Amino acid sequence: MSETLEYIQRRLEPQRQWHNDKATWNKRRFYTVEIATLLAGAAIPVVNLWLVHDAYWAGVISAILGGVVVVAAAIGKLFKFHENWLQYRTVVEALEREKELYTVGAADYATADETGRNRLLVERVENLLVNTTSQFIETHRTAHGAPADET
């Protein structure tokens, strides 16, 4: 049991915390970009009506706001904050689920002896992490136009 407890503290928990921190960071960036896009886009017609008697400044401010919309949308698409947030959150939940199933001896952990349970936990957590890393790389590789076999 101590080997598994050591594994949980050394590997599983730090990975869960790291993915949780990344999920939170990406969620905040996603909402920041979305709100900036929304507010700047909504402000354009207001500025045009508000400065109807000063076409020059209405045009300048509208152009700046339009630029904010374009840049914010491009940043969101380029850095994939929404996709990253969801992917990291999925990993956190999967790690927590696996730890809980192991701890209470449920699902596949119910039928295995202690050595088998320990091995199963390590295999499942490591498979989850390697598959997630592969998915992340593939998502970002294809998003930036690189061929699937290029690194």
VMD Tcl script that draws the C-alpha trace (Angstrom):
set ca {
  {0.00 0.00 0.00}
  {2.86 2.39 0.75}
  {4.17 2.11 -2.84}
  {0.81 3.17 -4.19}
  {0.43 5.91 -1.62}
  {3.88 7.13 -2.65}
  {2.83 6.99 -6.33}
  {-0.33 8.94 -5.59}
  {1.61 11.64 -3.75}
  {4.58 11.71 -6.13}
  {2.81 11.44 -9.48}
  {-0.98 11.42 -9.46}
  {-1.61 14.38 -7.17}
  {0.98 16.70 -8.77}
  {-0.41 15.86 -12.21}
  {-3.96 16.47 -11.01}
  {-2.94 19.81 -9.49}
  {-0.97 20.85 -12.59}
  {-3.90 20.06 -14.89}
  {-6.29 21.82 -12.50}
  {-4.10 24.95 -12.52}
  {-3.90 24.87 -16.33}
  {-7.67 24.41 -16.60}
  {-8.25 27.43 -14.37}
  {-5.69 29.55 -16.25}
  {-7.22 28.69 -19.65}
  {-10.76 29.24 -18.39}
  {-9.85 32.75 -17.24}
  {-8.14 33.56 -20.53}
  {-11.09 32.18 -22.49}
  {-13.58 34.36 -20.63}
  {-11.31 37.41 -20.84}
  {-10.99 37.09 -24.62}
  {-14.71 36.41 -25.06}
  {-15.75 39.36 -22.89}
  {-13.31 41.69 -24.66}
  {-14.71 40.59 -28.03}
  {-18.28 41.01 -26.85}
  {-17.80 44.41 -25.24}
  {-15.76 45.87 -28.09}
  {-18.20 44.57 -30.69}
  {-21.22 45.86 -28.80}
  {-19.59 49.27 -28.30}
  {-19.13 49.96 -32.02}
  {-22.76 50.89 -32.81}
  {-23.01 52.81 -29.52}
  {-19.94 54.88 -30.43}
  {-21.31 55.52 -33.91}
  {-24.60 56.80 -32.47}
  {-22.96 58.72 -29.65}
  {-20.52 60.51 -31.98}
  {-22.93 60.97 -34.87}
  {-21.97 64.66 -35.14}
  {-18.24 63.93 -35.23}
  {-17.70 61.39 -37.98}
  {-13.91 61.47 -37.69}
  {-13.82 60.39 -34.03}
  {-16.66 57.94 -34.55}
  {-14.60 56.31 -37.30}
  {-11.39 56.29 -35.28}
  {-12.97 54.80 -32.17}
  {-15.00 52.29 -34.20}
  {-11.86 51.21 -36.03}
  {-10.01 50.71 -32.74}
  {-12.90 48.71 -31.31}
  {-13.10 46.65 -34.50}
  {-9.38 45.97 -34.17}
  {-9.90 44.80 -30.59}
  {-12.60 42.41 -31.79}
  {-10.36 40.95 -34.50}
  {-7.27 40.66 -32.28}
  {-9.17 39.16 -29.32}
  {-10.91 36.61 -31.56}
  {-7.60 35.70 -33.22}
  {-5.85 35.29 -29.86}
  {-8.65 33.02 -28.65}
  {-8.42 30.92 -31.78}
  {-4.63 30.82 -31.84}
  {-4.14 29.80 -28.22}
  {-7.26 27.59 -28.03}
  {-8.14 28.65 -24.49}
  {-11.57 27.01 -24.59}
  {-10.33 23.68 -25.93}
  {-7.43 23.65 -23.48}
  {-9.68 24.47 -20.55}
  {-12.04 21.61 -21.37}
  {-9.21 19.16 -22.03}
  {-7.38 19.97 -18.80}
  {-10.62 19.82 -16.81}
  {-11.39 16.42 -18.34}
  {-8.02 15.08 -17.19}
  {-8.54 16.42 -13.66}
  {-11.91 14.70 -13.42}
  {-10.54 11.45 -14.85}
  {-7.62 11.44 -12.39}
  {-9.93 12.14 -9.48}
  {-12.28 9.39 -10.62}
  {-9.45 6.88 -10.96}
  {-8.09 7.74 -7.52}
  {-11.55 7.43 -5.97}
  {-12.26 4.08 -7.63}
  {-8.89 2.81 -6.41}
  {-9.41 4.14 -2.88}
  {-12.81 2.51 -2.39}
  {-11.95 -0.62 -4.37}
  {-14.72 -0.17 -6.93}
  {-15.09 -1.15 -10.60}
  {-12.06 -3.09 -11.89}
  {-10.24 -2.47 -8.60}
  {-12.83 -4.59 -6.75}
  {-11.74 -7.90 -8.26}
  {-7.95 -7.46 -8.13}
  {-5.60 -8.27 -5.28}
  {-3.50 -5.45 -3.79}
  {-0.62 -5.87 -6.24}
  {-3.05 -5.99 -9.16}
  {-4.90 -2.92 -7.89}
  {-1.65 -0.98 -7.54}
  {-0.48 -1.98 -11.00}
  {-3.90 -1.15 -12.48}
  {-3.88 2.32 -10.93}
  {-0.42 3.13 -12.28}
  {-1.25 1.76 -15.75}
  {-4.52 3.66 -15.98}
  {-3.09 6.96 -14.76}
  {-0.04 6.72 -17.03}
  {-2.18 5.75 -20.04}
  {-4.49 8.66 -19.35}
  {-1.56 11.08 -19.16}
  {0.17 9.81 -22.30}
  {-3.08 9.80 -24.29}
  {-3.92 13.30 -23.12}
  {-0.48 14.56 -24.10}
  {-0.84 12.98 -27.54}
  {-4.29 14.53 -27.99}
  {-3.02 17.94 -26.92}
  {-0.12 17.81 -29.37}
  {-2.36 16.64 -32.20}
  {-4.93 19.35 -31.50}
  {-2.32 22.08 -31.57}
  {-0.39 20.65 -34.49}
  {-3.44 20.47 -36.76}
  {-4.69 23.84 -35.53}
  {-1.56 25.55 -36.80}
  {-1.57 23.84 -40.16}
  {1.37 21.49 -39.56}
  {1.09 18.03 -41.05}
  {0.30 15.25 -38.56}
  {3.78 13.65 -38.90}
  {5.77 16.88 -38.46}
  {7.21 17.72 -35.02}
}
mol new
graphics top color blue
foreach p $ca { graphics top sphere $p radius 0.5 }
foreach p [lrange $ca 0 end-1] q [lrange $ca 1 end] { graphics top cylinder $p $q radius 0.2 }
display resetview
